[in-house]
């Protein structure tokens, strides 16, 4: 039985050597400046072995961490597998992260090396200096620079429990938390997908999975990449979702499976119906958050089911739930019922079990004698948060759901103070901590406001000394401009509202409930400046 991702990769290479493992479409290749075409398992294996030898020669080994800022290039997977063979954990770095985020990640994760597109080298080096951390930075084609410190666990065995990756996820009480993900996490995610069956059944050696989701997130990295690897399928990774060329990419790639975010069907349905809507080979889509009013019409128009699922970075496939069996309750925000390997509770605010149809927080654990099997191993350097998440022997998800009488779950809302914009989780506290550093900001609170396309948008309530409307307009633009240099573009405020005072508790903490109620009422008012147009993804070329 394979104990590591690298060993699983070797097994797949032995069985599927001449089959395509990766496909780079012409559009993606042009954007990245790389070659288009397919990469077989055998060709990938040759590259992985070359990289493995190079990293070992440079002194990297068990316990080191390596940052990967490679966007959705094939190099991400090749470097990951090579480093995994040596017991080096990878830390995916989002391409949109900016100064404050990079400084935090480098300091917190203690990465020894960053493999990055050249255009981000200066930012990484500058962040390492600010974080006072030794760091080697290299391009994916370069020979690895010598390790600046010894591997912490050199000489100890590498196995299923060895840290494979460290993924950062936005929390509710401060900076992003580093989720420690062992090899077992990724292997179980891939095996779960390969064996789940029903409407999501994969066909070994023939499936071609298209995803526009980022490899820095668990969906693409754990589910898509691992499922295709373990079944000898071909993974087609786009740089991101392009609505105008989406169906061209689907057809050109020969995709049989698609991964989606809820925002994607909403955008695709805005295009006028075409005779080519059914001209594809897709059997199903796997995702979450589709607008319930659009699920049925989308499936009827494009001819395949959107299989809604629930999981978190922390749960992996240890407690994934998916609507892959009929009845799926289309148009009801239903994500199915748990399988035999998952245990579930729905708990009300008073700690009791919710009745059928009654909303409550979703608590999960794996069935059997290992309740944390398939889950993350914990939050890096934060045992208190790990223990709190697992209090009373159950993982507390922070998601509010209803279990109906038939056993199927409906998603209701998020209990956590996280803004969900186009599939990205944004911590209000993280954005507040950056905005508070701006000289014109006396006090700040951040909340979500509804957005018809993106789900949520970020609104910042600002207390400032300026009272003149023109001055406030300039301050709003200055604040957002500042934020865009410090945080990923999607975290910056889309709206800046000026208030005389923030809703605070007697201990001067932000009253999150009042902010949630207040924020939507400010949009469109004279006190609110719309800065959505400033939030543009910065195109970075290699």
N, C-alpha and C positions, 0 to 999 in steps of 0.2 A: 504494500500500500504506500502510495506517495505521501511523504511528510512535508514537502515544500512545494512551492509554486514552480521552482526550477525543475524538480523531479517530475512533476506532472507534465511540464513542457517537454522534457526528454521523452516521456512515454508517448505523448502525442506525435512527436517528430518520428519516432520509430514506426508508428502506424500510418501516419498521413504525410510522409515526407514530400511527396510530389503534389499534394493538394494545396490550393491557395489558402494562406493563413490571414493575409491582410490585402486589402485592395485600396489603392489611393486613386480617387477620381481626378480627372483632368482639372476640374475647377479647384479642388483642394490643393493639388500639386502646384498650380499656378500661384495661388495665394501664399503658399509656404516656400516656394522656390525649390521644390524637390521633384523627384521623378514620379510620374504617374505610372499606374500599372499594378500588377499583383506580385506579392512576395510569397513564395511557397514556404511550407514548414521547414524544408531542408535548407533553403537559403537563409531563413531567419536563424536557424540553429547554428549555421556557420558564423554569422555575425555575433550571436550571443556568446559562442565559445571564444571568439577573438576578443570581445570586450571583457569577458570573465578573466582571461589570462592577463590582459592589460591592467585591470583593476588590482588583481592579486599582486602583480609585479610592482605596482605603485604603493603597496602596503595597506590596502583597504581590506577589512575583514569583519568578523562577527562582532556586532555591537556598534559599528559605525553607522551613521545615517547620511544619506545622500539626497540632496534636494533635486527635484526634476522640474525644471521650467521649460518644457518642450511643447506646450500646447497639445494638440491632438496628432502629432507626428508619429509615424511608426517607431521612431527612435525612443519614444517613451517606453514602449513595451520591451524593446530589445535591451535597453539599459536596465530596466526593472528586472528582467529575468536573469541577466548576467550578475547583477549585484546580489540578487536573492540567493544565487548559488554560493556566495561567499558569506552569507549571513548579514549582509548590509541591508538595513531597512531604508526604504525610499520615502521621501517626504514630498508629495506632489505640491507644486507651487503654482497657484493660479496666475495666468499671464496678466491679469488686470491689477494685481496687488501693487501697491505703491509704498513709499518710504516707510511710514509708520508701521504698516503691516509686515513688510520685509524685515525690519529691525526686530520686531517682536518674534516672528517665526524663527529667524536665525538664532536669536538668543535662547528662545524657549526649547527648540528642538535640538540645538547643539549639532547641527549638521557639519560634517567634515568637508564636504565637497558639494558644489552645485553644478549640475549639468544643465546648461541653459542656452537658449538662442543668443547669439552674440549681442544683439541689440539690448539685452537686459543685463549684460555683464557689469557695466558701470554702476547701475543701480544696486546690484547685489553686493559688489565690492564696497560701495559707500555705506550700505546698510550694515555690513559686517563690521566696518570700522566703528560706526555708531553703537553697535551692539557689543563692541569689544570682544569679538569672537574670531578665532583663526578660521579662515575659510579659503579653500581652493575653488576657483571658478573655471569651468572649461566648456567648450562647445561640444556638441554630441559627436563631431568627427575627430576631435582632438585626442591625443594620448593623455590619459589621466595624469594630473600633477601629483607628486608624492604626498602621501598623507602627512598632515602636520602633527598628528598625535596618534598614539597606538590604539588599536582596536580594543575596546573595553572588555570583550569576552573572547579574545583570541585563545584558541586551544580548546574551547568548550564545544560540545556537540550542537549541531544545527538541526532543529526538528520542527514538529507541528506547532509547538508553542513559541517558537522563535518569532520575534517581531519582524513582520514582513513589510509593513507600511505604517506611517503615522499620518493620519488624515485630520485636518483641522475643520471643526464645525462650530458655527456661531452658537454661543450659549446665551443665557438670559441674564447673567449676573456680571458680565465683564468681558474680558478678552476671549477670543476663540479658544476652544479646548482641543488639545491634541489627543485624538482617539488612537490608542495603541491597537493595531490590528495584526494578529499573528497569522502565520501561514494557514493554520486551520480555518480561519475566518474566510479566506479567499477560496480554499479548496471546497469548503462546505457550500459557499454561495454558488460556485460553478456546478457542483454535483446536484444541488437542489434544483437549479434551473434545468439541468440535463434530464432530470427524472420527474419533474412535476407533472408532465403529461397534460391530459385534457386538451383544451383549445390552445395551450401553450406548448404542446409537444414539439420537441426539436428532432430533426432528422439527421442522424450522424453522417458526416462526410459530405453533406449536400447543402445545408443551410447557409444563407448569406445574410448577416445581420447588419443593418444600417443604423448608426446612431450619430446624432449631432451633439450629444451630451458630452461634457468635458471629462477627460480621463482623470482629472483631479478630484472627481466625485466618485462615490462608491458605486453608483449605478453602472457607469461605463467600465470602471476599473474592476469591480468585483463580479457583477452579473454578466455584462456583455462580453468582456475579454475572457473571463474564465469559462463561461458557457461555450463560447466558440472554440476555445482551446481544447476543452475536454471532449468535445464532440467532433473535432476535426472540421469545424466550420470556418467560414471566412468572415472576418470582421471588417466592415467598411466604416471608417470614422471620418466624419466631416469636421471642418474646423469649427463650425457652429451651424445653427439652423438658418437657412436662406429661403424664405417663403417663395420668392419668385422662381427659383430653380429647383425647389424641393422635388417635385414629381419627375423632373428630368433626371435628377440624381437617383431617385428610386428606380427608374426604368434602366438607366445606364449601368447601374451597379448590379442589376438582377436580384435585388434584395427580396428575401422571402419573409423577413422579420424586421419590424421597425421598433425603435424605442422613442418615446415621446415625453414631453412635459405638457401639462394641461393647457398652456398658452398656445401650443402649436395647432391643435385642431381648430381653435377659435380663429386663428389667423387664416388657416387654409380654407375654412368655410366662407370667408369673405370674398374669395375669388369666384367669378361667375362659373356655373357648371360647364363642363366641357365633355366632348365625346370621348376624350382620353382618360376620364376620371377612373375608369375601370381597367385601364391598360397597364397592368402591373402584375407581379407574381407574389404579392404580399399575402401571407396567411393570417397574421395577427400583429397588433401593436401592443407593446408592453409599456405601461407608464402609470401616471397618477395625476389627479387633479383636473380631469376634463370637465368642462362646464356640463352639468347634468342635462341642460336643455339642448345641448349640441351632440351628445353622445349618440343618440339614436339616428338623427339626421346624417351625421358624419358616416356612421356605419352603413346606412342605406345608400348613401351617395358613392362612397369609395369601395364598398364591398368587402370589408374585413372588420373583425371586432377589435375594439379598444379594450384591452384587459387591464382593468384598474387593480393596483396593488398597493400595499402598505408595507413600509420598512423604514428604518433609520440607519444612519451610519453606525450607531452604537449597536443595533440589533443584528445587522447583517442579515443572513438567511437563517439565523438562529430562531427568529420569530417572525418571518415574513408571512404575510397573508395576501392571497391573490384571488380575484374573481375569474378563475380559469375554467370553471364548471358551470353548467346551466342549472338553475336559472341565475342569470347575472344581475337581474333587476336594473336593466338599462335605464339611465336617466334618474337614478336615485342616489347618486354619490356612494354607491355600494362597492366595497373592495373585497367581497367574498366572506368566507368563513375559514377559521383556522383549520389546518390539517392535524393529523394525529400527533405530529412531532412538536406541536406548539400548545402551551397552556395560556389561558387568557382570563383576566378579570376586568370588569368594568365597574369602577368605584365612584360613588357619589362624593360630594364635598365632606360629608360626615364620616366617611370611611367605610360605609356599608356597600354591599353589592347592589348595583343598579338593577331594576326590574326590566323586563323586555320593553323596548321602546323608550327607556329613560336614559338621558345623556349622562355620561360619566367619563372619568379618565381611564384610558386604556393602559392596563398593566400586563406585562408579558414575561414569559420565561420559556426555556426549552423544556420539553417533556423528558422524563427519565431521571437518572441519577446525576446528570450534569446540567443544571438549570442555565448555566452560562455558555453552554456549547454553541459555537457559531457566532457568539457576540464578540464585541470588542473586549480587550483584556483590561481596560481601564483608561482613565484620563491621565496623561503624562503629568507627573509632579502635582497631582491633585487627588490624593486618596479620599479626602473628605467629600469631594463632588462625586467620585465613583461610588462611595458607600451610600451617599444620599440617594443617588439614582437607583441603587439596588436595595433600598431599605425594605425590611420585612420579607426579603427573599424574592421580591418581584422587581422587574425593571419598570420604572415609572416613566412613561413616554411623554407626558405632557400634552397628549392629543385627546380631544374630547370626541367620543363616538357614541353611537347607539347600536345595541344588538337587538334586532327585531326577533319576533317569535320563531321565525324559521332558522335562526342562528346566524344569519348574514349580518355583517357590519355596515353601517353607514357613517361616513365621516361628517362631523359636525363643525369643529373649530379647533384652533390651537390654544391650549392653555398658556403656553410659554409666551414670553414677551419677545417674539421673533417676528420680524417683518419678512414676508415671503414674496419676493419680487422675481417674476420670470424664472422660478425654480431655484433661485438663490436665497439662502437663509441669511438675514442681516440682523445682527445684534444691535438693538437700539442703544445699549450701553456703550458699545464700541464706537459708534458714530458720535455719540455725545462726548466721549472722552477726547476725540479729535477736534470737534467743533469748539469745545470749551477752551482750546488753546489759542483760538483766534482773538486778536486784541479787541475787537469790537463786541465780543460776546461776554455779557456779564453772567448769564445763566442760560441753560439750554435743556430742552427735553425733546426727544424724538419719538414719533409714533407712526403707525401705518395709516394710510388713507386708501380707499378703494380705487383701483385702476381697471378700466374695462378690458384692457389687453393683458396687462402684466400681473393682475391679481391684486398686488399691493404696490403703493409708491411710498417713498420716504418723505415725511413732513417733519421739519424742525421748527419748534417754537423757540423763539429767541427773545431774550430780554437784553436791550441795549440802551445806551444813553441817548442815541439819536432819536429825534421825534419827527423831523422833516421827512415827508414821503419820498422825495428825491434822494435824500441821504440814505434812507432805508433801502431803496432800490439798489443803490450802489453797494451798500453793505451786504445785501443778499447775494449779489453776484460775486463780491469779493470772498464771502464765506464759502460759496460753492466752488469757486476757483481754487481756493485753498484746500478744500476737502478733496478735490480731484487730484491733488499732488500727493495726498497722504493715504487715500483709500481707493479701492477699486471703484470704477465709475458708477456702478449700480448702487453703491452704498451712499453716495452723495444725496443730499436732499433734492427732491424734485419740486418741493415747495418750501419756502421760508416764510413763516408767519411771525409777525412781531406782536408780542404781548407785554403787558405791564408787569405781570408776575406769573410764575408757574404754579400749577396746583401741587402743593406740597403737604406732606404729613406733618404732625407736630414735631417729628424728629428731622424735618427738612429733607425727607426723601420724596422723590417724585411719586405722585399718586397715579400709578399706571392706569387704573380703571378710569379715572377722570380724563386722562390724556386720550385714551381710546375713544371716549365719547366726544371730547372737545375737538380733536384733530379734523374730522370730516366736516365740521361746521365752519372751519376757517378757510377751506379751499374756495376760491372765488370771491373772498371778501377783500375789502380795501386794505386790510392788514396783511394780506398774503401775497407774496411774490412767486409767480410760477417760474421755476428754473428748470423744468423738465428738458427743455431744448439744450441745456448745457451738458446733459448727461449722455455723452457720446463715447462709445467704446473706442479707445485709442488703437489704431491699427499699428501693429509692431511688425516690422519686417526683419528677416534674419540677415 
